[in-house]
Amino acid sequence: MHTWVFPAFWLVVDPLNNIWQSFQFITHHHDLVPITLVILATSGILALFWRRQRRHVRTALIMYGLSFFLMVLSAVPAALGWDTAAKTLHAAGLLLLGFAVVKLSSIIIFDVILCLTPLAPPQVLRDLIVAGGYMGAGVWLLSRNGVTLSSLVATSAVMTGVIVFSLQDSLSNILGGLVLQIDESFTVGDWVKIEQTSGKVKEITWRHVAIETRNWDTVIIPNSVLIKSQVLIQGQRSGEPLQERRWIYFNVDFRVPPTEVIRVVTDALLIEPVEGSAIDPPPNVILMDFKESYCSFAARYWLTDLAKDDPTDSLVRCRIYFALQRAGIPLSVPALTAFVEERDQERAKLHHEHEIEQRLGALNLAQVELFREMNDDERRKLAERLSFAPFMKGELMTRQGAEAHWLYILTKGSAEVIVSTDAGVHKSVAILHAGDFFGEMSLLTGEPRSASLKALEESECYRLDRQAFGDILHGRPEIAHYLSEVLARRKVEIEAVRHDLDAAARAAMMKGQQESIFAKIHKLFGLTPPSQQNSAK
């Protein structure tokens, strides 16, 4: 029994012993234990403190894990005398070990060391350096196995030419991507226009540039095509903020003087900037051309949010429309449109009476505080002098400190009264609704606007000029007493908010303001002073 047990036992143990000796030789010869500890420690530190690079660290660990496995596995064929298989596994393990070291080194250099400096190499350059490291590891491995670089180049020259010829488009894309990132003509985040494609640069890779359009599409443009095309970088100017000039075209009939159109639209765009437009440079309006039956104009403004081009253009068009409506300037109509209407004095008189009745019914002037002391004839005269004035949401109806000659009566919508304090703080004083009025102080005393008024929604007003009030006051001067009381009360309310006045200070200011306003009304409209009225009686 002992004659065959011991040989059989030795047949099993001897190969295992050879494998173990081969494993010990490999680990000691290549210092796998300290290398493993260094790589694991480095990977752990990078994964802990640089979380964005965990994916790359994981890749390096997988490479090293495969490297370790292949070199350990090479001990088996080495112990069995299979030298070719052992050398192949050992070489593959060394190659993966080099790749893992290059991968970790790139993370340490680009994501740790260079992040502490102002240097920021482009991604393509980083990839190129890492690829060069991989090639260096491969050349080093070949040189260890007796293959020289000169012989490698000589034997692969023909193959290299074939590869270059077949992959010329791909190589053109790669070189184009490298040039774009090194040159930095444009970078990720820039808004560009390339031929018919306009959008934001999302990514610049070896092969292509990805552009996200405003329609939520992503356009892929190969680098080889891009470097041959003209690229428009939108909204960029050296030393200036990101903004792009936009053109809004509109047409007005020849019968309106162009200077009046330019003035009305320019004032509407300047009085309160449209949301999404720049304050500097300011918007402007120019006369573009004379057409068959109209003048062509363009309003130019600077867009600050390039992603909202069409919505901001729409707001500017609405601002233009409402400004022209307030000024009584109609947009042009087609030249071939013919209007035929039978007109005579009787028809015109009926139309005028109907319009006055509509105004009186819509405004209900008897319920407006400023007109309560007037009789029906006086209110009717005022209604005849009213003109329609619409405003869009967000538009300033009046500006604090401005000189004006109009009184506004709000018939639709709402508006916010805003007062600017001496400290530059803007306070909301009140909200006006249909039936309220504003601008009376400037109209009746000549003083600058004491507050700004901003439309909270699309609103409609009727405005009244100073001459209409003058005719009423000259006919019945005693109305000035009531008007001065109403104006004084409203002014004291604004001043109380601006200066935080108490009740006693308000009462004292009320008396003084009423007397002052009463005197200003008499002076502005040239009314007879009360003392002369009494002596005349």
C-alpha positions as CSV (number, residue, x, y, z in Angstrom):
1,M,0.0,0.0,0.0
2,H,2.8,2.4,0.9
3,T,4.5,1.7,-2.4
4,W,1.9,3.7,-4.5
5,V,0.5,6.2,-1.9
6,F,3.6,8.2,-1.4
7,P,4.3,8.7,-5.2
8,A,0.7,9.7,-5.8
9,F,0.9,12.2,-2.9
10,W,4.1,13.6,-4.3
11,L,2.5,14.0,-7.8
12,V,0.0,16.4,-6.2
13,V,2.1,18.3,-3.8
14,D,5.1,18.9,-6.0
15,P,3.2,20.9,-8.7
16,L,1.5,23.0,-5.9
17,N,4.9,23.5,-4.3
18,N,6.3,24.7,-7.7
19,I,3.3,27.0,-8.2
20,W,3.8,28.5,-4.7
21,Q,7.5,29.1,-5.4
22,S,6.7,30.7,-8.7
23,F,4.1,33.0,-7.0
24,Q,6.6,33.9,-4.3
25,F,9.2,34.8,-6.9
26,I,6.8,37.0,-8.9
27,T,5.5,38.9,-5.8
28,H,9.1,39.4,-4.5
29,H,10.6,40.1,-7.8
30,H,8.1,42.8,-8.8
31,D,7.3,44.1,-5.2
32,L,3.6,43.4,-5.7
33,V,2.8,43.6,-2.0
34,P,4.1,47.2,-1.5
35,I,2.8,48.2,-4.9
36,T,-0.6,46.9,-4.0
37,L,-0.6,48.8,-0.7
38,V,0.4,52.0,-2.3
39,I,-2.2,51.8,-5.0
40,L,-5.0,50.9,-2.6
41,A,-4.0,53.8,-0.2
42,T,-3.8,56.3,-3.1
43,S,-7.1,55.2,-4.5
44,G,-8.8,55.4,-1.1
45,I,-7.5,59.0,-0.6
46,L,-8.6,60.1,-4.0
47,A,-12.0,58.5,-3.7
48,L,-12.5,60.1,-0.3
49,F,-11.5,63.7,-1.0
50,W,-12.1,64.0,-4.7
51,R,-15.5,62.4,-5.2
52,R,-15.9,63.6,-8.8
53,Q,-13.1,61.3,-9.8
54,R,-14.4,58.1,-8.2
55,R,-15.3,56.7,-11.5
56,H,-11.8,57.1,-12.8
57,V,-10.3,55.7,-9.6
58,R,-12.6,52.7,-9.9
59,T,-11.3,52.2,-13.5
60,A,-7.7,52.3,-12.2
61,L,-8.5,49.7,-9.5
62,I,-10.1,47.4,-12.0
63,M,-7.0,47.6,-14.2
64,Y,-4.7,46.9,-11.3
65,G,-7.0,44.0,-10.1
66,L,-6.8,42.4,-13.5
67,S,-3.0,43.0,-13.6
68,F,-2.5,41.3,-10.2
69,F,-4.7,38.4,-11.2
70,L,-2.8,37.8,-14.5
71,M,0.6,38.0,-12.9
72,V,-0.5,35.6,-10.1
73,L,-2.1,33.3,-12.7
74,S,1.2,33.3,-14.7
75,A,2.7,31.2,-11.9
76,V,0.6,28.2,-12.9
77,P,2.0,27.7,-16.5
78,A,5.5,28.7,-15.2
79,A,5.4,25.9,-12.7
80,L,4.2,23.5,-15.3
81,G,7.0,24.5,-17.7
82,W,4.7,26.3,-20.2
83,D,7.0,29.3,-20.7
84,T,5.2,30.9,-23.6
85,A,1.8,31.0,-21.7
86,A,3.5,32.2,-18.6
87,K,5.3,35.1,-20.4
88,T,2.1,36.1,-22.2
89,L,0.1,36.3,-18.9
90,H,3.0,38.0,-17.2
91,A,3.3,40.6,-20.0
92,A,-0.4,41.3,-20.0
93,G,-0.3,41.8,-16.2
94,L,2.6,44.2,-16.5
95,L,0.8,46.2,-19.2
96,L,-2.3,46.6,-17.1
97,L,-0.2,47.6,-14.1
98,G,1.4,50.4,-16.2
99,F,-2.1,51.5,-17.4
100,A,-3.3,51.6,-13.7
101,V,-0.3,53.7,-12.7
102,V,-0.8,56.1,-15.6
103,K,-4.5,56.5,-14.8
104,L,-3.9,57.3,-11.1
105,S,-1.0,59.6,-12.0
106,S,-3.3,61.6,-14.3
107,I,-5.8,62.1,-11.6
108,I,-3.2,63.2,-9.1
109,I,-1.6,65.6,-11.7
110,F,-4.7,67.1,-13.3
111,D,-7.3,67.0,-10.5
112,V,-5.1,67.5,-7.4
113,I,-1.9,69.4,-8.3
114,L,-3.1,71.6,-11.2
115,C,-6.4,72.5,-9.4
116,L,-4.2,74.3,-6.9
117,T,-2.8,76.5,-9.7
118,P,-4.4,78.8,-12.2
119,L,-3.6,76.4,-15.0
120,A,-6.6,74.6,-16.6
121,P,-5.6,72.4,-19.5
122,P,-8.4,71.4,-21.9
123,Q,-9.9,67.9,-21.6
124,V,-8.6,66.9,-25.1
125,L,-5.0,67.8,-24.1
126,R,-5.4,65.8,-20.9
127,D,-6.7,62.8,-22.9
128,L,-3.8,63.1,-25.3
129,I,-1.3,63.1,-22.5
130,V,-2.9,60.0,-20.8
131,A,-3.0,58.2,-24.2
132,G,0.7,59.0,-24.5
133,G,1.3,57.5,-21.1
134,Y,-0.5,54.3,-22.2
135,M,1.7,54.2,-25.3
136,G,4.8,54.7,-23.2
137,A,3.8,51.8,-20.9
138,G,3.4,49.6,-24.0
139,V,6.7,50.6,-25.5
140,W,8.4,50.0,-22.1
141,L,6.9,46.5,-21.9
142,L,8.1,45.8,-25.5
143,S,11.6,47.0,-24.7
144,R,11.7,44.6,-21.7
145,N,11.0,41.8,-24.1
146,G,13.7,42.7,-26.5
147,V,11.7,44.7,-29.1
148,T,13.4,48.0,-30.0
149,L,11.5,51.1,-31.0
150,S,13.4,51.4,-34.3
151,S,12.4,47.9,-35.4
152,L,8.9,48.5,-34.3
153,V,8.6,51.7,-36.4
154,A,10.3,50.1,-39.4
155,T,8.1,47.0,-39.5
156,S,4.9,49.0,-39.0
157,A,5.4,51.9,-41.4
158,V,3.2,50.3,-44.2
159,M,0.5,49.4,-41.7
160,T,0.6,52.9,-40.3
161,G,0.0,54.4,-43.7
162,V,-2.9,52.1,-44.4
163,I,-4.5,53.0,-41.0
164,V,-4.0,56.8,-41.5
165,F,-5.5,56.7,-45.0
166,S,-8.6,54.7,-43.9
167,L,-9.1,56.8,-40.8
168,Q,-8.4,60.2,-42.3
169,D,-11.9,61.6,-41.4
170,S,-11.6,60.3,-37.8
171,L,-8.1,61.7,-37.5
172,S,-9.3,65.1,-38.9
173,N,-12.0,65.1,-36.2
174,I,-9.5,64.3,-33.5
175,L,-7.0,67.0,-34.6
176,G,-9.9,69.5,-35.0
177,G,-11.0,68.8,-31.4
178,L,-7.5,69.2,-30.2
179,V,-7.1,72.6,-32.0
180,L,-10.5,73.9,-30.7
181,Q,-9.7,73.1,-27.1
182,I,-6.1,74.4,-27.2
183,D,-7.1,77.6,-29.2
184,E,-10.2,78.2,-27.0
185,S,-12.0,80.1,-29.8
186,F,-15.2,79.1,-27.9
187,T,-15.8,77.1,-24.8
188,V,-18.5,75.1,-23.2
189,G,-21.4,77.4,-22.2
190,D,-20.9,79.8,-25.1
191,W,-23.8,80.7,-27.4
192,V,-22.9,80.1,-31.0
193,K,-24.4,80.2,-34.5
194,I,-22.9,77.8,-37.1
195,E,-24.6,78.0,-40.5
196,Q,-28.3,77.3,-39.7
197,T,-27.7,76.0,-36.1
198,S,-27.9,78.3,-33.2
199,G,-27.6,77.2,-29.5
200,K,-25.4,76.7,-26.5
201,V,-22.2,74.7,-26.6
202,K,-22.7,71.7,-24.3
203,E,-19.6,69.6,-25.0
204,I,-16.4,69.6,-27.0
205,T,-15.0,66.1,-27.6
206,W,-12.4,64.5,-29.7
207,R,-14.9,63.8,-32.5
208,H,-17.6,66.5,-32.3
209,V,-19.1,69.5,-30.7
210,A,-22.6,69.1,-29.1
211,I,-24.9,72.2,-29.3
212,E,-28.2,72.4,-27.4
213,T,-30.7,74.6,-29.3
214,R,-33.6,76.6,-27.9
215,N,-36.0,73.9,-29.1
216,W,-34.4,71.4,-26.7
217,D,-32.6,69.6,-29.5
218,T,-29.0,68.6,-29.5
219,V,-27.0,69.0,-32.7
220,I,-23.8,67.1,-33.2
221,I,-21.3,68.8,-35.5
222,P,-18.1,66.9,-36.4
223,N,-14.9,68.8,-35.7
224,S,-13.7,68.3,-39.3
225,V,-16.8,70.3,-40.5
226,L,-16.6,72.8,-37.7
227,I,-13.0,74.0,-38.3
228,K,-13.9,74.7,-41.9
229,S,-17.1,76.7,-41.1
230,Q,-17.6,80.3,-39.9
231,V,-18.6,80.4,-36.2
232,L,-20.6,83.3,-34.8
233,I,-20.2,83.6,-31.0
234,Q,-23.3,85.3,-29.8
235,G,-23.3,88.1,-27.3
236,Q,-19.6,88.3,-26.7
237,R,-17.5,91.5,-26.8
238,S,-14.2,92.1,-25.2
239,G,-14.6,93.7,-21.7
240,E,-18.4,93.8,-22.0
241,P,-21.2,91.8,-20.4
242,L,-22.9,88.9,-22.2
243,Q,-25.7,90.5,-24.3
244,E,-26.8,90.5,-28.0
245,R,-28.6,93.2,-30.0
246,R,-32.0,92.3,-31.3
247,W,-34.0,94.0,-34.0
248,I,-37.8,94.4,-33.8
249,Y,-39.4,95.6,-37.0
250,F,-42.8,97.5,-37.3
251,N,-44.5,99.6,-39.9
252,V,-46.5,102.9,-39.5
253,D,-48.5,104.8,-42.1
254,F,-46.9,107.7,-44.0
255,R,-49.4,110.2,-42.5
256,V,-47.6,110.0,-39.1
257,P,-44.3,111.9,-39.0
258,P,-41.3,109.5,-38.5
259,T,-39.8,111.7,-35.8
260,E,-43.0,111.4,-33.7
261,V,-43.0,107.6,-34.1
262,I,-39.4,107.4,-33.0
263,R,-40.0,109.6,-30.0
264,V,-43.1,107.7,-28.8
265,V,-41.5,104.3,-29.1
266,T,-38.1,105.3,-27.7
267,D,-39.8,106.9,-24.7
268,A,-41.8,103.7,-24.1
269,L,-38.7,101.5,-24.2
270,L,-36.6,103.9,-22.0
271,I,-39.1,104.7,-19.3
272,E,-38.9,101.2,-17.8
273,P,-36.6,98.5,-19.2
274,V,-38.3,95.4,-20.6
275,E,-37.5,92.3,-18.5
276,G,-34.6,90.6,-20.1
277,S,-33.2,93.7,-21.8
278,A,-30.1,95.7,-20.9
279,I,-30.1,99.2,-19.6
280,D,-26.7,100.0,-21.2
281,P,-26.5,100.4,-24.1
282,P,-30.1,101.9,-24.1
283,P,-32.6,100.8,-26.7
284,N,-33.2,103.0,-29.7
285,V,-35.5,103.3,-32.7
286,I,-34.5,104.0,-36.3
287,L,-36.3,104.6,-39.6
288,M,-35.3,101.7,-41.8
289,D,-37.0,102.3,-45.2
290,F,-39.8,103.9,-47.1
291,K,-42.2,101.3,-48.5
292,E,-45.3,101.5,-50.8
293,S,-47.6,103.0,-48.3
294,Y,-45.8,103.0,-45.0
295,C,-42.5,103.7,-43.2
296,S,-40.5,100.7,-41.9
297,F,-39.0,101.1,-38.4
298,A,-36.8,99.0,-36.2
299,A,-36.5,99.0,-32.4
300,R,-33.1,97.8,-31.3
301,Y,-32.4,96.5,-27.8
302,W,-29.8,94.4,-26.1
303,L,-30.9,90.9,-24.9
304,T,-29.2,89.8,-21.6
305,D,-30.6,86.3,-21.4
306,L,-29.8,84.6,-24.8
307,A,-32.0,81.7,-24.0
308,K,-35.1,83.9,-24.0
309,D,-34.8,85.6,-27.3
310,D,-38.4,85.1,-28.7
311,P,-40.2,85.8,-25.3
312,T,-38.3,89.0,-24.8
313,D,-38.9,90.1,-28.4
314,S,-42.6,89.5,-27.8
315,L,-42.5,91.8,-24.7
316,V,-40.8,94.5,-26.7
317,R,-43.4,94.2,-29.5
318,C,-46.2,94.5,-26.9
319,R,-44.5,97.6,-25.4
320,I,-44.4,99.1,-28.9
321,Y,-48.0,98.3,-29.7
322,F,-49.3,99.9,-26.5
323,A,-47.1,103.0,-26.9
324,L,-48.5,103.6,-30.4
325,Q,-52.0,103.0,-29.2
326,R,-51.6,105.6,-26.5
327,A,-50.3,108.1,-28.9
328,G,-53.1,107.5,-31.4
329,I,-50.6,106.2,-34.0
330,P,-52.0,103.2,-35.9
331,L,-49.9,100.5,-37.4
332,S,-49.9,100.3,-41.2
333,V,-52.5,98.4,-43.1
334,P,-52.1,96.7,-46.5
335,A,-51.8,99.3,-49.3
336,L,-54.6,97.8,-51.4
337,T,-57.2,97.9,-48.6
338,A,-60.0,100.4,-49.4
339,F,-62.3,101.9,-46.8
340,V,-65.6,103.3,-47.9
341,E,-67.8,105.1,-45.4
342,E,-70.7,107.5,-45.9
343,R,-70.2,110.6,-43.8
344,D,-72.3,113.7,-43.3
345,Q,-72.7,116.2,-40.5
346,E,-75.7,114.5,-38.9
347,R,-74.0,111.1,-38.9
348,A,-70.8,112.6,-37.4
349,K,-72.8,114.4,-34.7
350,L,-74.6,111.2,-33.8
351,H,-71.3,109.3,-33.7
352,H,-69.7,112.0,-31.5
353,E,-72.7,112.0,-29.1
354,H,-72.7,108.2,-28.9
355,E,-68.9,108.2,-28.1
356,I,-69.4,110.8,-25.3
357,E,-72.2,108.8,-23.8
358,Q,-70.0,105.7,-23.8
359,R,-67.3,107.6,-22.0
360,L,-69.6,109.0,-19.4
361,G,-71.0,105.5,-18.8
362,A,-67.7,103.8,-18.7
363,L,-65.9,106.4,-16.5
364,N,-68.9,107.4,-14.2
365,L,-67.2,110.8,-13.6
366,A,-69.8,111.6,-10.9
367,Q,-68.2,108.9,-8.7
368,V,-64.6,110.0,-9.2
369,E,-63.6,112.0,-6.2
370,L,-61.9,114.8,-8.2
371,F,-65.1,115.6,-10.2
372,R,-67.8,115.3,-7.6
373,E,-68.2,119.0,-7.1
374,M,-68.8,119.5,-10.9
375,N,-72.2,119.5,-12.5
376,D,-73.3,117.3,-15.4
377,D,-72.5,119.9,-18.0
378,E,-69.0,120.4,-16.7
379,R,-68.4,116.7,-16.5
380,R,-69.7,116.3,-20.1
381,K,-67.2,118.9,-21.3
382,L,-64.4,117.0,-19.7
383,A,-65.6,113.8,-21.3
384,E,-65.3,115.4,-24.7
385,R,-61.7,116.2,-24.1
386,L,-60.6,112.8,-22.9
387,S,-58.2,110.6,-25.0
388,F,-57.7,106.8,-24.7
389,A,-54.4,105.6,-23.2
390,P,-53.7,101.9,-22.8
391,F,-50.7,100.4,-20.9
392,M,-49.2,96.9,-20.9
393,K,-48.3,94.9,-17.7
394,G,-45.1,96.2,-16.1
395,E,-45.1,99.5,-17.9
396,L,-44.6,102.8,-16.0
397,M,-47.5,105.1,-16.4
398,T,-45.8,108.0,-14.7
399,R,-42.3,108.5,-13.2
400,Q,-41.6,110.3,-10.0
401,G,-39.9,113.7,-10.6
402,A,-41.1,114.0,-14.2
403,E,-43.0,117.0,-15.5
404,A,-46.3,116.1,-17.0
405,H,-49.5,117.8,-18.3
406,W,-52.0,114.9,-18.1
407,L,-54.5,113.6,-15.6
408,Y,-55.2,109.8,-15.9
409,I,-58.4,108.1,-15.0
410,L,-58.1,104.3,-14.7
411,T,-60.9,102.4,-16.3
412,K,-59.5,98.8,-16.5
413,G,-56.8,96.9,-14.6
414,S,-54.8,98.0,-11.6
415,A,-51.6,100.0,-10.9
416,E,-49.1,100.3,-8.0
417,V,-48.1,103.7,-6.6
418,I,-44.4,103.6,-5.8
419,V,-42.5,106.3,-3.9
420,S,-38.7,106.6,-3.9
421,T,-37.3,107.8,-0.5
422,D,-34.3,110.0,0.0
423,A,-32.3,106.9,0.9
424,G,-33.0,105.4,-2.5
425,V,-35.6,102.9,-1.1
426,H,-38.7,102.2,-3.2
427,K,-41.9,101.9,-1.2
428,S,-45.3,100.7,-2.4
429,V,-47.9,103.3,-1.2
430,A,-51.1,102.1,-2.7
431,I,-52.8,100.0,-5.4
432,L,-55.2,101.9,-7.7
433,H,-58.1,100.2,-9.4
434,A,-60.7,101.1,-12.0
435,G,-62.3,104.4,-11.1
436,D,-59.1,105.9,-9.4
437,F,-57.2,108.7,-10.9
438,F,-53.6,109.9,-10.8
439,G,-51.4,112.7,-12.1
440,E,-53.7,115.4,-10.7
441,M,-51.0,117.2,-8.8
442,S,-48.8,117.9,-11.8
443,L,-51.8,118.8,-13.9
444,L,-53.3,121.4,-11.5
445,T,-50.2,122.8,-9.8
446,G,-47.4,122.3,-12.3
447,E,-45.3,120.4,-9.8
448,P,-43.2,117.3,-10.8
449,R,-44.7,113.9,-10.3
450,S,-44.5,113.0,-6.6
451,A,-44.7,109.2,-7.2
452,S,-44.3,106.6,-9.9
453,L,-47.1,104.4,-11.1
454,K,-46.6,101.0,-12.6
455,A,-49.2,98.9,-14.3
456,L,-49.7,95.5,-12.5
457,E,-51.7,94.1,-15.4
458,E,-52.9,95.2,-18.9
459,S,-54.7,98.4,-18.1
460,E,-56.7,101.1,-19.9
461,C,-56.9,104.8,-19.0
462,Y,-58.4,108.0,-20.3
463,R,-56.2,111.1,-20.0
464,L,-57.2,114.7,-19.7
465,D,-55.1,117.8,-20.6
466,R,-54.7,120.9,-18.5
467,Q,-56.6,123.1,-20.9
468,A,-59.8,121.3,-20.3
469,F,-59.5,121.9,-16.6
470,G,-58.7,125.5,-17.2
471,D,-61.9,126.1,-19.1
472,I,-63.9,124.6,-16.2
473,L,-62.1,126.6,-13.5
474,H,-62.5,129.9,-15.3
475,G,-66.2,129.2,-15.5
476,R,-66.5,128.4,-11.8
477,P,-63.3,129.3,-9.8
478,E,-64.8,128.1,-6.5
479,I,-64.1,124.5,-7.5
480,A,-60.5,125.2,-6.8
481,H,-61.2,125.0,-3.0
482,Y,-62.5,121.4,-3.3
483,L,-59.7,120.4,-5.7
484,S,-57.0,121.8,-3.4
485,E,-58.4,119.8,-0.5
486,V,-58.4,116.6,-2.5
487,L,-54.9,117.2,-3.7
488,A,-53.5,118.1,-0.3
489,R,-54.9,115.0,1.3
490,R,-53.4,112.7,-1.3
491,K,-50.0,114.5,-1.1
492,V,-49.9,114.2,2.7
493,E,-50.6,110.5,2.4
494,I,-47.5,110.1,0.2
495,E,-45.3,112.3,2.3
496,A,-46.4,110.4,5.5
497,V,-45.1,107.2,4.0
498,R,-41.9,108.8,2.8
499,H,-41.0,110.4,6.1
500,D,-43.0,108.3,8.6
501,L,-45.2,111.2,9.9
502,D,-47.5,110.9,12.9
503,A,-51.1,112.1,13.1
504,A,-50.2,115.6,14.4
505,A,-47.6,116.2,11.8
506,R,-50.1,115.0,9.1
507,A,-52.8,117.5,10.3
508,A,-50.3,120.4,10.3
509,M,-49.0,119.4,6.9
510,M,-52.6,119.1,5.6
511,K,-53.5,122.7,6.4
512,G,-50.3,124.1,4.9
513,Q,-50.5,122.0,1.8
514,Q,-54.1,122.9,1.1
515,E,-53.3,126.6,1.2
516,S,-50.2,126.2,-0.9
517,I,-51.9,124.1,-3.5
518,F,-54.9,126.5,-3.6
519,A,-52.5,129.3,-4.4
520,K,-50.6,127.3,-7.1
521,I,-53.9,126.4,-8.9
522,H,-54.9,130.1,-9.0
523,K,-51.4,131.0,-10.3
524,L,-51.1,128.3,-12.9
525,F,-54.6,128.8,-14.4
526,G,-54.6,132.6,-14.0
527,L,-57.7,132.6,-11.8
528,T,-58.8,135.7,-10.0
529,P,-57.5,135.7,-6.3
530,P,-60.2,135.2,-3.7
531,S,-59.7,138.7,-2.2
532,Q,-60.4,140.3,-5.6
533,Q,-63.4,138.1,-6.1
534,N,-65.0,139.3,-2.9
535,S,-64.3,143.0,-3.6
536,A,-65.8,142.6,-7.0
537,K,-68.9,141.2,-5.5
